[in-house]
Amino acid sequence: MATRKKRQKTKVKFELSRSGIGSIGIVCFCIFLWMFIFGVWAGQSLLKPSDPVVTGFKAGSVQQEQPVIHLEEKKKIKP
């Protein structure tokens, strides 16, 4: 009888030098930096109001100065 030969499993092995590991680190840093900058830009555009705030008067249109009214603090009486 013929005997079956067992197939050997092929193992995949990666070897990197120090410069290879350093270059992968630099690439990952650049990707994360790009994601951070893109996130800040997207966040600013989402938080920005769509319509400008209108105050109702133009600069320089106030002619008369009105006095500042100071309110005096009154103590609250507890019942």
Buried (B, 14 or more C-beta within 10 A) or exposed (E): EEEEEEEEEEEEEEEEEEEEEEEEEEEEEEEEEEEEEEEEEEEEEEEEEEEEEEEEEEEEEEEEEEEEEEEEEEEEEEE
